[in-house]
Amino acid sequence: MGKTIRGSRKPLLKGFLEEENLDRRLRSWAKAITWRALGILILGLIAWIYTGNLEQTSIITVAFNGVRLILYYVHEHLWERVKWGRD
């Protein structure tokens, strides 16, 4: 028997490659990417309006999104230690 989802007897990859699930995952990735792109553009616009300088705008936008990426990674790993809400 292959790997299972924690707390479940369902195989980890069961249904993973089924066409319906693949469409949902591709749609989710497309939504996530366009949402992040929109956020980056809005932040860039606000930073540019505030600074009036493209170099400073770029630094602010890249730094902010880099920090968010790291914080999200740490946040996810901390939540992995929380047992609350799991069966």
C-alpha positions in Angstrom: 0.0 0.0 0.0 1.4 3.5 -0.9 1.7 6.5 1.2 -1.5 7.9 2.8 -2.6 11.3 3.9 -2.0 11.8 7.6 -4.9 10.6 9.6 -6.6 9.0 6.6 -6.5 5.6 4.9 -6.9 7.2 1.5 -3.9 6.7 -0.8 -2.0 10.0 -1.2 -2.1 10.1 -5.0 -5.6 8.5 -5.5 -7.4 10.5 -8.1 -4.4 13.0 -8.5 -4.1 12.5 -12.2 -7.8 12.2 -13.0 -8.8 14.7 -15.6 -11.4 16.5 -13.4 -8.9 16.9 -10.6 -6.2 18.0 -13.0 -8.5 20.7 -14.4 -9.3 21.9 -10.8 -5.6 22.1 -9.9 -4.6 23.9 -13.1 -7.5 26.3 -12.5 -6.3 26.8 -8.9 -2.7 27.5 -10.1 -3.9 29.9 -12.7 -6.0 31.8 -10.1 -3.1 31.9 -7.6 -0.7 33.2 -10.2 -3.0 35.9 -11.5 -3.9 36.9 -8.0 -0.2 37.3 -7.0 0.5 39.2 -10.3 -2.4 41.6 -9.5 -1.0 42.1 -6.0 2.5 42.8 -7.3 1.2 45.3 -9.9 -0.9 47.1 -7.3 2.0 47.3 -4.8 4.3 48.5 -7.6 1.8 51.2 -8.6 1.4 52.4 -5.0 5.2 52.4 -4.4 5.8 54.3 -7.7 3.1 56.9 -6.8 4.7 57.3 -3.4 8.4 57.3 -4.5 8.2 58.5 -8.1 11.3 56.4 -8.6 11.3 53.1 -10.6 14.4 51.8 -8.9 13.0 52.3 -5.4 9.7 50.9 -6.6 11.4 47.8 -7.8 13.3 47.3 -4.6 10.2 47.8 -2.4 8.2 45.4 -4.5 10.8 42.7 -4.7 11.7 43.0 -1.0 8.1 42.9 0.1 7.3 39.8 -1.9 10.5 38.1 -0.8 9.6 38.7 2.8 6.1 37.4 2.2 7.4 34.2 0.6 9.7 33.5 3.6 7.0 34.3 6.1 4.5 32.1 4.3 7.0 29.2 4.4 7.6 29.7 8.1 3.9 30.0 8.8 3.1 26.8 7.0 5.8 24.9 8.9 4.6 26.2 12.2 1.0 25.2 11.4 2.3 21.7 10.6 3.1 21.4 14.4 -0.4 22.4 15.4 -2.6 19.3 16.1 -5.8 21.3 16.5 -8.4 20.6 13.7 -6.9 17.3 12.6 -8.7 14.0 13.0 
